[in-house]
Amino acid sequence: MLKNVEHYATDSFFHTDLEKLPYHNLKHTQSVVSYSRQLAHHYQLGERDFFIVVASAWLHDLGYAIDRANHEAEGADAAGIFLANLGVAAADIETIKGCIQATKLPQNPHNLLEEIVCDADLWHLGTPNFDELSRMVRKEKEEAYHKKIDKREWRNETINFFESHNYHTDYARMFLEGQKQKNLHKLN
């Protein structure tokens, strides 16, 4: 079933404007899937929970094609329809929708599965290539609002975001927090 979810997500990127986005594109989604798998293996999730986490990762940003401002809710609803047609159990669909909606900023996960998807989605904050990814997020935001964002304004917004963000899983805190703090220090 995960192969069907992967094909659906991949096709969605190529049949919408999503692939043109500088940051929230297929490459970002593939990264979130990879980090979700890594976290799922670390926490030794069973088959059902592994499916939920990885399917959520594949589907978490597809709502950008519907409504960027409300992409989590829109994407969760669209994912629900697709998954129901795929024959996924109603309870699992609701759990996947919860994982997708938990990625809305500020993140507010309510269980381990939601925590995993949230941490995978913002994994880049704790990586050495954060600067490059931040530039892509800024470019995407500029394109969405049709205006340039002053570098100082972007830096201050990013600092505020870093200071309010916390990784949710012990694993992410252990492996990403040190580099995240280095990235924050470079911003100051």
Secondary structure as UniProt FT lines:
FT   HELIX           2..14
FT   HELIX           17..20
FT   HELIX           26..42
FT   TURN            43..44
FT   HELIX           47..59
FT   TURN            60..61
FT   HELIX           62..65
FT   HELIX           68..70
FT   HELIX           71..86
FT   HELIX           90..102
FT   HELIX           112..121
FT   HELIX           123..126
FT   TURN            128..129
FT   HELIX           130..145
FT   HELIX           151..164
FT   HELIX           170..187
//
